[in-house]
C-alpha cells in the first residue's frame, strides 16, 4: 500500500513542478522597439535608411508572430505532457494495485493447497 501513496505523491510533484515553472515560459521575451534600438545609437534613421527601417520592422513583426506561434505550440506540448504524466502515474498506481491483488490471490491459493 505505501507504494500507491508514493505514486500519488509523484503525480502531485509533477503538477507542482509544472505550476512552479509555468510562469517562466508562459510569457514571450521582451524586445525593444525599432525606435528604441535606433535611438540608442544616438542617430535614428535618416531618409536613406527608411527602407532599412521598414525591413527591420517587418522582420520584427515576423519574429513576434513566430514567438506567438511557438508559445502556442509550447502550451500545447505542456498540456500533452501534463496529460501524459497524469495518465502514466494513474497507470502505475493501477499496476501496483493489480500486483498487490495478485499477491493476495497467490497467498490464498497457497493456503488452500497447503492448509497446514
C-alpha positions as CSV (number, residue, x, y, z in Angstrom):
1,X,0.0,0.0,0.0
2,X,2.7,2.6,0.7
3,X,3.9,2.3,-2.9
4,X,0.5,3.6,-4.1
5,X,0.7,6.6,-1.9
6,X,4.2,7.3,-3.2
7,X,2.8,7.2,-6.8
8,X,0.1,9.7,-5.9
9,X,2.8,11.9,-4.4
10,X,4.8,11.7,-7.5
11,X,1.9,12.8,-9.6
12,X,1.4,15.8,-7.2
13,X,5.1,16.6,-7.5
14,X,4.9,16.7,-11.3
15,X,1.9,19.0,-11.1
16,X,3.6,21.2,-8.6
17,X,6.8,21.5,-10.7
18,X,4.6,22.3,-13.7
19,X,2.9,25.1,-11.9
20,X,6.2,26.3,-10.5
21,X,7.9,26.7,-13.8
22,X,4.9,27.6,-16.0
23,X,5.3,31.4,-15.4
24,X,8.9,31.3,-16.6
25,X,7.9,30.1,-20.0
26,X,4.4,31.4,-20.5
27,X,5.4,35.0,-21.3
28,X,7.2,35.9,-24.5
29,X,10.5,37.7,-24.3
30,X,10.5,41.4,-24.2
31,X,12.2,43.0,-27.2
32,X,12.9,46.7,-27.6
33,X,11.1,48.5,-30.3
34,X,12.9,49.6,-33.5
35,X,12.8,53.2,-32.4
36,X,14.5,52.4,-29.1
37,X,17.2,50.5,-30.8
38,X,17.8,53.2,-33.4
39,X,17.6,55.9,-30.7
40,X,20.1,54.2,-28.5
41,X,22.8,54.7,-31.1
42,X,22.2,58.4,-30.9
43,X,21.2,58.9,-34.5
44,X,17.9,57.4,-35.5
45,X,17.1,56.6,-39.1
46,X,17.7,59.1,-41.8
47,X,15.7,59.4,-45.1
48,X,18.0,57.0,-46.8
49,X,17.5,54.4,-44.1
50,X,13.7,54.4,-44.4
51,X,13.8,51.1,-46.4
52,X,16.1,49.5,-43.9
53,X,13.8,50.6,-41.1
54,X,10.8,49.1,-42.9
55,X,12.7,45.8,-43.4
56,X,13.6,45.7,-39.7
57,X,10.1,46.4,-38.6
58,X,8.8,43.7,-41.0
59,X,11.4,41.3,-39.6
60,X,10.4,42.2,-36.1
61,X,6.7,41.6,-36.8
62,X,7.6,38.2,-38.4
63,X,9.7,37.3,-35.4
64,X,6.9,38.4,-33.0
65,X,4.4,36.2,-34.8
66,X,6.8,33.3,-34.7
67,X,7.2,33.8,-31.0
68,X,3.5,33.7,-30.6
69,X,3.2,30.6,-32.7
70,X,6.0,29.0,-30.7
71,X,4.3,30.0,-27.4
72,X,1.1,28.3,-28.5
73,X,2.9,25.2,-29.6
74,X,4.7,25.1,-26.3
75,X,1.4,25.5,-24.4
76,X,0.0,22.5,-26.4
77,X,3.1,20.4,-25.6
78,X,2.8,21.3,-21.9
79,X,-0.8,20.2,-21.9
80,X,0.0,17.0,-23.6
81,X,3.0,16.3,-21.2
82,X,0.8,17.0,-18.2
83,X,-2.0,14.7,-19.5
84,X,0.6,12.0,-20.2
85,X,2.1,12.4,-16.7
86,X,-1.3,12.1,-15.1
87,X,-2.2,9.1,-17.2
88,X,1.2,7.4,-16.6
89,X,1.0,7.8,-12.8
90,X,-2.6,6.6,-12.8
91,X,-1.4,3.5,-14.7
92,X,1.5,3.0,-12.2
93,X,-1.0,3.2,-9.4
94,X,-3.3,0.7,-11.1
95,X,-0.4,-1.6,-11.8
96,X,0.7,-1.6,-8.2
97,X,-2.9,-2.3,-7.1
98,X,-3.0,-5.2,-9.5
99,X,0.3,-6.6,-8.3
100,X,-0.9,-6.4,-4.7
101,X,-4.2,-8.2,-5.5
102,X,-2.3,-10.8,-7.5
103,X,0.0,-11.5,-4.4
104,X,-3.1,-11.7,-2.2
105,X,-4.7,-14.3,-4.5
106,X,-1.4,-16.3,-4.6
107,X,-1.2,-16.3,-0.8
108,X,-4.9,-17.5,-0.6
109,X,-4.2,-20.2,-3.2
110,X,-1.2,-21.4,-1.2
111,X,-3.3,-21.6,2.0
112,X,-5.9,-23.6,0.2
113,X,-3.5,-26.0,-1.4
114,X,-1.4,-26.4,1.9
115,X,-3.8,-25.9,4.8
116,X,-1.2,-26.9,7.4
